Amino acid sequence: MLSCDQLRERIRQTSAEKDVVKALGLDIAPERLLAEASDQFIVRAFADGSLRSDTLLKKIHTRPIPEVGTQNIDKKNMGYELNRAFWHAKAYTEFGDKYGKPFETARAVLDFGCGTSRLLRYLVDFVPGPQYYGSEVNPENIAWGKKNYSEVNYVQHEPTPPIGCDDSAFDIIYAQSIFSHYAESLHWKWLTELHRILAPGGLLMITKEGRHLVERCKSEPETFKRLGLDRQDATSIWQRFDEDGYAFYTRYRKDRLEVRGIDGDNWGTAFISEQYILKNWTSLFDILEQQEGAVGNRQDYVIMRRKG
Ligand SMILES: C[S@@+](CC[C@H](N)C(=O)[O-])C[C@H]1O[C@@H](n2cnc3c(N)ncnc32)[C@H](O)[C@@H]1O
């Protein structure tokens, strides 16, 4: 299981205590850092600390950081790349342990829609054991991954299945911020495809938007504005969500998506309710757990085991 203590150990082994204190501007003696700094500060050493100090970056990370301006990364979301990615990867390893499929003993693990490999960054380094795979529609993500993560198998595919992997190939698949984007018909095609490539009893762990974000939108106009909606559109989205359990709208410029290999008609924002999942997904999966709003006070986790 991925833990903050593994990050502490990396800092200790690379004698990076002084670099961390300096990069983060901490009022703490370097020799006391590992005992006294909170987990949040230790993770920040790998995120904003490493962005501020090239020396620290080179000591504690084993790979470079993707450059701003490439792979759809801008300066603002570098924290997302390095900080939140750690907590997401940690959560998936905790679910793996909880449901009897530890990453360490899995044969093969797929990061479906791996983007810049930001979760794989921590897993490959700190949770060795499985053969890691990353899949993407975006050739730029695949090329960067292949260049920097030689131990990961990358799979490029089209926006619709098939993915080009064997039946039952994976013990664990996780998909961070993928099912939060699919049109209803496309989400079902991918759900059946992921069921096919997951081994019987294997774990599928996804994030999605749902009731938690809808309720936030109802009480916080700034939240629906950030989703590109005005009040009228937002109201019609949450009415559809209440009635059907699945509400999808497109919100990105199609031409900007299509250069990244994404199908602009079927990729936007999707809200999926807990009840919809219990009604429709249980033909393929046992739903082990749904956690609303657990991902950054916004997205929900759905943890499933393959049936059959
Ligand atoms: C919000 S990003 C999340 C990336 C990564 N999971 C992460 O958390 O950093 C969504 C990713 O899904 C990929 N994607 C787009 N269309 C897809 C499709 N039809 N199937 C699978 N992935 C797709 C995009 O290229 C993009 O990298």
The ligand as a Gaussian input file, in Angstrom:
#p B3LYP/6-31G(d) Opt

LIG

0 1
 C       -9.452000      14.213000     -16.971000
 S       -8.207000      13.359000     -17.807000
 C       -7.679000      12.225000     -16.569000
 C       -6.341000      11.622000     -16.853000
 C       -5.783000      10.720000     -15.756000
 N       -6.675000       9.633000     -15.448000
 C       -5.480000      11.541000     -14.521000
 O       -6.218000      11.444000     -13.536000
 O       -4.528000      12.301000     -14.575000
 C       -9.113000      12.334000     -18.920000
 C       -8.260000      11.449000     -19.829000
 O       -9.095000      10.554000     -20.572000
 C       -8.591000      10.416000     -21.867000
 N       -9.699000      10.024000     -22.773000
 C      -10.370000      10.793000     -23.640000
 N      -11.294000      10.079000     -24.310000
 C      -11.228000       8.836000     -23.828000
 C      -11.943000       7.639000     -24.121000
 N      -12.924000       7.602000     -25.021000
 N      -11.617000       6.536000     -23.434000
 C      -10.627000       6.552000     -22.501000
 N       -9.926000       7.675000     -22.181000
 C      -10.213000       8.790000     -22.846000
 C       -8.030000      11.790000     -22.190000
 O       -7.071000      11.727000     -23.213000
 C       -7.461000      12.241000     -20.840000
 O       -6.106000      11.933000     -20.703000

